[in-house]
């Protein structure tokens, strides 16, 4: 996983050249309290990516507990993700969570994304979660695990850009 995709290789190269600084980071979407995922419910959550750095998602993990605080081992949820700042859909249709995310309550190996996802700074990651079961969830957390990218200036004081590092706008 770590370091084998083009995005990770480009980030590694730029970091070795002193153009960027990367560090591990996790953002989360939380369904809890007023936004808890009820039985047969659909709830959207938006995660704001900070304005000072881009974010690369390498893996996602989902934990969910029923109202009785019992872990939901194999939740019957679907997930749809959109980078709302750019309008980029990350799926053509909602996907069952077992196809995409890790869940440490069962014996599945943590799943890496087939290609890490670069999310530009100051964008929102919108997650639509649908509970297809008749069991209400008290607490659900979707974690986006990866690294933040801080752009540095070169020796002349010229700031490095996303275009220079990742060849993307």
Secondary structure as GFF3:
##gff-version 3
##sequence-region A 1 169
A	DSSP	alpha_helix	6	16	.	.	.	ID=ss1
A	DSSP	beta_strand	20	32	.	.	.	ID=ss2
A	DSSP	three_ten_helix	33	35	.	.	.	ID=ss3
A	DSSP	beta_strand	42	48	.	.	.	ID=ss4
A	DSSP	beta_strand	54	66	.	.	.	ID=ss5
A	DSSP	beta_strand	77	83	.	.	.	ID=ss6
A	DSSP	beta_strand	88	89	.	.	.	ID=ss7
A	DSSP	beta_strand	95	96	.	.	.	ID=ss8
A	DSSP	three_ten_helix	97	99	.	.	.	ID=ss9
A	DSSP	beta_strand	112	119	.	.	.	ID=ss10
A	DSSP	beta_strand	124	131	.	.	.	ID=ss11
A	DSSP	beta_strand	137	151	.	.	.	ID=ss12
A	DSSP	alpha_helix	162	166	.	.	.	ID=ss13
###
